[in-house]
Structures are given as structure tokens and as C-alpha cells.
Amino acid sequence: MAIPRAHEQSPESALPLLRAFAELLPRVTAQGDGYADPATDGELLQRAYSGRLTRLGLTADDVDSWRPPAPGRGRPRKSAQ
């Protein structure tokens, strides 16, 4: 019996992580560290990203359009005691 992962039950919960990964992907693939081939590593990372989107049923547009929720302003109200 396979244990379901949290992101597979609620794909929207993976959007912040996928958004960060999508933003870093071009930088990581463009620069080599001298030990690895950026073209090969970039291809592997891109396939991993695309595979995760497919598995979760999301699109790149879903990830690109995600924005963090607006922060709450001010202090919370005191409850009546």
C-alpha cells in the first residue's frame, strides 16, 4: 500500500515550492560549476520540473500566476472578556 504524499492530495500546496524552483531553474542551468555539464544538468532539472507538474496536474501557467497571499496588517483585535 502506497502512502499518499501531501502535495498529491492538494496540488495547490506545492505551488510556492514550484514557483521558487521555476524562478531558479534558468540561473542554475545557465551557470556551470566546473564539475558538471550545465546542458545535461539543465535538461535533467527541466524534466524533473515538468514531470512534477504533470504528476500534480498543474501547468506552467498555474505556477507562473501563483502569488503569495497578502500579509495581514496590524495587530489582531483583542477578544472581549
C-alpha positions as CSV (number, residue, x, y, z in Angstrom):
1,M,0.0,0.0,0.0
2,A,1.5,3.3,-1.1
3,I,1.4,6.2,1.3
4,P,-0.1,9.3,-0.4
5,R,2.0,12.5,-0.4
6,A,0.5,15.7,0.8
7,H,1.1,17.5,-2.5
8,E,-0.6,14.8,-4.4
9,Q,-3.7,15.2,-2.4
10,S,-3.6,19.0,-2.6
11,P,-1.5,20.1,-5.6
12,E,-2.1,23.8,-4.8
13,S,0.1,23.3,-1.7
14,A,3.1,22.7,-3.9
15,L,2.7,25.9,-5.9
16,P,5.1,28.0,-3.6
17,L,7.9,25.5,-3.9
18,L,7.3,25.0,-7.7
19,R,7.3,28.8,-8.2
20,A,10.7,29.1,-6.4
21,F,12.1,26.2,-8.4
22,A,10.8,27.7,-11.7
23,E,12.5,31.1,-10.9
24,L,15.8,29.5,-10.1
25,L,15.8,27.0,-13.0
26,P,17.2,29.4,-15.6
27,R,20.0,30.5,-13.3
28,V,21.0,27.0,-12.3
29,T,21.1,25.7,-15.8
30,A,23.0,28.7,-17.3
31,Q,25.9,28.5,-14.9
32,G,28.3,25.6,-14.6
33,D,30.2,24.9,-11.5
34,G,33.2,23.4,-13.4
35,Y,32.3,19.9,-12.4
36,A,29.1,19.2,-14.3
37,D,27.8,19.9,-17.7
38,P,25.2,22.7,-17.5
39,A,23.4,21.5,-20.6
40,T,22.9,17.9,-19.2
41,D,22.1,19.0,-15.7
42,G,19.7,21.7,-17.0
43,E,17.9,19.1,-19.1
44,L,17.6,16.8,-16.1
45,L,16.2,19.6,-13.9
46,Q,13.8,20.7,-16.6
47,R,12.5,17.2,-17.0
48,A,12.1,16.8,-13.2
49,Y,10.2,20.1,-13.1
50,S,7.9,19.1,-16.0
51,G,7.4,15.6,-14.5
52,R,6.3,17.1,-11.2
53,L,3.8,19.4,-12.9
54,T,2.4,16.5,-14.9
55,R,2.1,14.3,-11.8
56,L,0.3,17.0,-9.9
57,G,-2.0,18.0,-12.8
58,L,-0.6,21.6,-12.9
59,T,0.6,23.7,-15.8
60,A,3.5,26.2,-16.0
61,D,0.9,28.9,-16.2
62,D,-0.6,27.8,-12.9
63,V,2.9,28.1,-11.3
64,D,3.6,31.5,-13.0
65,S,0.3,33.0,-11.9
66,W,0.6,32.0,-8.3
67,R,1.2,34.8,-5.9
68,P,1.7,34.6,-2.1
69,P,-1.3,35.7,0.0
70,A,-1.3,39.3,1.2
71,P,0.0,39.7,4.7
72,G,-2.3,40.6,7.5
73,R,-2.0,44.2,8.6
74,G,-1.9,45.4,12.1
75,R,-2.4,43.6,15.4
76,P,-5.2,41.2,15.9
77,R,-8.2,42.5,17.8
78,K,-8.5,41.8,21.5
79,S,-11.3,39.5,22.3
80,A,-14.0,40.7,24.7
81,Q,-13.5,39.2,28.1
